[in-house]
Amino acid sequence: MFGFGKKRLVIASPMDGLVMSISKVNDPVFSGDVLGRGIAVKPESGYVSAPCKATISQMFETGHAVSLLTDGGVELLIHVGIDTVKLKGRHFRIRKSSGESVNTGDILMEFDAAGISADGFDATAPIVVCNPGDFSEISFAGEGRIKAGEPLIIVKSR
């Protein structure tokens, strides 16, 4: 996984969908990089899978978000939808718990994107590196269709 010179960690897409710039997300906390640097995926699947080997720092009790600490030291937030915390868990099913170690592809949570949309919420999922200052470079996949497991973010150590 890590090559010569600077260490490189590939973070896979946690879901199938359409990749878009985080600047297009209709929430200033995400689009303004307040929580860190990220990208967004408009989901076409109803699950979030682990994007790499990691430990779950926090599985939000409403199931709308999960924070991970990767084995490479990346603090990653996966947030399904905009303002979806207001759904109080409706349309979400938690599959893993805080403190659990996960491997790439493990299902962390399931969600009903159509239900989220029917309730008036945007299901777009920001995926944010919350500690970007700890790394020399962060790059993102280009816009377009992506499958879960395909490279989404590449982080290089200092």
C-alpha positions in Angstrom: 0.0 0.0 0.0 2.9 2.4 0.7 5.6 3.0 -1.8 9.1 4.4 -1.6 9.6 8.0 -0.4 6.4 9.6 0.9 3.8 7.3 2.2 0.6 7.2 0.1 -2.8 6.1 1.4 -5.6 5.4 -1.1 -9.1 6.0 0.4 -11.7 4.2 -1.7 -15.2 5.5 -2.4 -17.5 4.2 0.4 -20.5 4.0 -2.1 -21.5 3.9 -5.7 -22.5 7.3 -7.1 -21.6 10.5 -8.8 -18.4 12.3 -7.6 -18.8 16.0 -7.3 -16.6 18.9 -5.9 -17.4 19.6 -2.2 -17.7 23.2 -3.2 -21.0 22.3 -4.9 -22.5 20.9 -1.6 -25.4 23.0 -0.3 -24.0 23.4 3.2 -21.3 26.1 4.0 -19.7 23.9 6.6 -18.8 21.3 4.0 -18.4 23.5 0.9 -16.3 26.0 2.8 -13.9 23.4 4.1 -14.7 24.2 7.7 -14.3 20.6 8.8 -11.4 19.8 6.5 -10.8 19.1 2.8 -13.1 16.8 1.1 -15.2 15.6 -1.9 -18.8 14.5 -2.2 -20.7 11.6 -3.7 -24.3 11.7 -4.8 -25.2 8.1 -3.8 -26.5 5.5 -6.2 -26.3 2.7 -3.6 -27.9 2.3 -0.2 -24.8 1.6 1.9 -21.6 3.1 3.2 -18.6 0.7 3.2 -15.3 1.2 4.9 -13.0 3.1 2.4 -9.8 1.5 3.9 -8.6 -0.3 7.0 -9.6 1.8 9.9 -11.1 2.1 13.4 -14.5 3.7 13.9 -13.9 6.8 16.0 -17.6 7.6 16.2 -20.7 6.0 14.7 -23.3 8.7 15.2 -26.3 7.2 17.0 -28.6 8.5 14.2 -26.7 6.6 11.6 -26.2 9.5 9.3 -22.5 9.9 9.8 -19.4 8.0 10.8 -15.9 9.2 11.7 -12.9 6.9 11.1 -9.2 6.9 12.0 -7.4 5.1 9.2 -4.3 3.0 9.8 -2.5 5.7 7.9 -3.5 8.4 10.5 -6.2 10.1 8.4 -9.2 11.4 10.4 -12.1 10.8 7.9 -15.7 11.9 8.2 -18.4 10.3 6.0 -21.7 12.2 6.3 -24.7 10.9 4.4 -26.9 13.8 3.3 -27.2 17.4 4.2 -28.9 18.2 7.6 -29.9 14.5 7.8 -29.2 14.5 11.6 -32.7 16.1 11.7 -34.2 12.7 10.5 -33.2 11.3 13.9 -32.2 7.9 12.5 -35.1 7.5 10.0 -33.9 5.9 6.8 -30.6 4.8 8.4 -29.4 1.4 9.7 -26.2 1.1 11.7 -24.1 -2.0 11.0 -20.9 -1.3 13.0 -20.2 0.4 16.3 -17.7 3.0 17.7 -14.4 1.4 18.5 -14.7 -1.4 16.0 -11.8 -2.1 13.6 -13.0 -2.4 10.0 -11.4 -3.6 6.7 -11.9 -2.1 3.2 -15.4 -3.0 2.0 -17.0 -3.8 5.4 -20.5 -2.3 5.5 -20.7 0.5 8.1 -24.3 1.6 7.6 -27.2 1.3 5.3 -29.6 4.1 4.2 -32.6 4.7 2.0 -31.6 7.6 -0.4 -35.1 7.7 -1.9 -36.6 8.0 1.6 -34.2 10.8 2.5 -35.1 12.7 -0.6 -38.8 12.1 -0.1 -38.5 13.7 3.3 -37.0 16.8 1.7 -33.3 16.2 2.3 -30.4 16.1 -0.1 -28.7 12.6 0.2 -25.3 13.9 -1.2 -22.5 12.5 1.0 -19.5 14.7 1.9 -16.4 12.7 2.6 -13.9 14.9 4.5 -10.3 14.5 5.6 -10.5 16.4 9.0 -6.8 16.6 9.6 -5.4 17.8 6.2 -2.6 19.7 7.9 -1.0 16.4 8.9 -0.3 15.5 5.2 1.8 17.0 2.4 -0.8 16.4 -0.3 -4.4 15.4 -0.7 -5.9 14.7 -4.1 -9.4 13.7 -5.2 -11.0 11.7 -8.0 -12.4 13.7 -10.8 -16.1 14.3 -11.2 -18.2 11.5 -12.7 -19.4 8.0 -11.9 -17.6 5.9 -9.2 -18.1 2.5 -7.7 -17.6 1.6 -4.1 -14.0 0.5 -3.7 -12.5 2.6 -6.5 -10.0 5.3 -5.5 -11.6 8.5 -4.3 -8.9 10.3 -2.2 -5.2 9.9 -2.2 -3.3 11.2 0.9 0.5 11.6 1.0 2.4 11.9 4.3 4.9 14.6 5.0 
